[in-house]
Amino acid sequence: MTTNPLEQLLWDLDESLQAEGWLPLYTFSWWLRGQRRGLTEEQIESLCRQAYEDVTRRHRLQLRWFESSADDPSAGEPADPETALDFDLNSSGIIDGPMLALVPDPATT
């Protein structure tokens, strides 16, 4: 059974959140590119935003800044509500600066 890119992305995000306890935003676009569906950059951005809205509606999550992908998911500084969402840090596969991630809201854990 073939799923559409958004359904597949949401499945991947839910699995990752359950297994790892957080969702770095860069993984949204990386997973879409990994599906190799020939999506344009505009389609990838749109799907990332749709997935973000869906995931944050279904789960009690908080957007936080982290120094690296090796940080503990319980660390990080809360992001300002007006922070621009960055789903695509770079395409090299190397994280070399602050990044945004969704983590369970500490008020609900």
Secondary structure by P-SEA (a helix, b strand, c coil): ccccaaaaaaaaaaaaaaacccccaaaaaaaaaaacccccaaaaaaaaaaaaaaaaaaccccccccccccccccccccccccccccccccccccccccccccccccccc
